[in-house]
């Protein structure tokens, strides 16, 4: 039995769906307010709970052989990115879970002090490595599916908002590939007790993304490219009214201000370890969007 947290998120949902296609038993940890009907229809066991509640984590982990932690934090990095994962690791040790897969983030080891999410995930990584559990840590770059709403808006308007340096590089990963690797980690010996940088096969400049949209939809892009200082100004103004929101925007600023890409050697390691060919961003978008 697999336990998947964040099961209705963009990654978690794909993990559950792939497990069910393989006829593997999976328990999907979901919130009552989330949309989980299609997971139940596919044969997943639905566990309705709150990752901020220890008793729910204890119940969810009963009889579980593998745990894949794929949930995000929303605006509460301490409770969800950090504390919930620590509780999951502790419970996995108690229940003698065979393998723990943790979805971290590329660049988590760079000590970005402005990002609560990066800080929390790094501390969880260190705790997991010291736990004695068998583990795999996947550090993905941006998820390809996050670009789908931007692509749909581009299809309708031709507009693309690009905040900050257009030359910054990224290796956006197919969310389907990431789900495949998360599942394969529990049975791949070369992935045992390893940390992987995960990205797509191409190093893209941020300005390349509207060009990809342009090719897909055959229309010229209208790129709006405000400098990062505009974002900083808006963030500072919001902080006067909502200091917590200002702090939570630190992760977004970190993502906007820095580069997150994998080297060719890191991609080759992924493809060799998991025996797959990483999907380019353009191919991913074509599958989901092209008519």
Steps between C-alpha positions, in 0.01 A plus 500: 500500500621846401404811693504815287464838668386795295305249294275757333787730404642508151779255585321286758204442271733374227676271746172346614375460143821331387493264800143399423587443132757252633228351723699595811313564827518865602359707782443861397530751784255779413316790658122487526472815289711365214380336180584131540210323325707399198765342724235297676354400163844366401504275805713701740423474869404847617620621838347833600716680750711798596879478482517745787337240726731231637214257558407516131858425397509203740180357352604565140829313543348179636583203277706711260811364331609811308444871556524766229486849648387728219292760682566872486474759772258760374583790728601293804852369440570426864191287553489317166843510334680445828298362792272269299799341327686454829192326642473282189865396532462421869189293433673323210775394739247377756309303238815368328414650164734356235564816297428872535497722190522871568426763237727791581600786269798578278732748670390405849865473608585860402389653834232734363405679821204685348310179422322315784427210265864452397616518862236252617570249224875512566446423868271210408764366262760499778259335743405230250863421415579452869181304573627153407217455250562402141433817306513676167501879480392656171580869450293616202523826314172664395207271415397507134130490588533836679546656156171367365288791633756748361492323165120508493501872571761548227283303256214742568691829524858459377616654829782365715606656830869447569617657827872554543798385294392339173841332472464295818517130423278212611446129432125461520409137564212301359273440798420157356871409496536615860207281606657203320830551682332540837332162460806327355718624786364239740608209278812639332812395686707784354249751639523368856631760746576744220426865424419599142479836327200465266433708194405482137759411235534858372647800676260781414527872545184649643450691174487165317165411657285753309685394185387142563144628549535692175592186308219299656227755431648669193473854629757766584559553872441831677750480786454724804829501689496712817822502705517308826499829693134542401416170669705608803304824520166325486617249760617774736169683465303183574720446804368822655156340517585130519851416630431127472420532130822693449697214658319235297584686178867445580493163327355651183764771504772236541366319194481819296846625594710186451584229250381143546635261239659156483831427333521249214678264741211520746248425226711207378506363856121519521446330167750226583369436851130496412535365146295772334541783253412835655224682314567854371268779610369559149398136464322507836303811407418360160347191657280703732417805292552469127185451296 
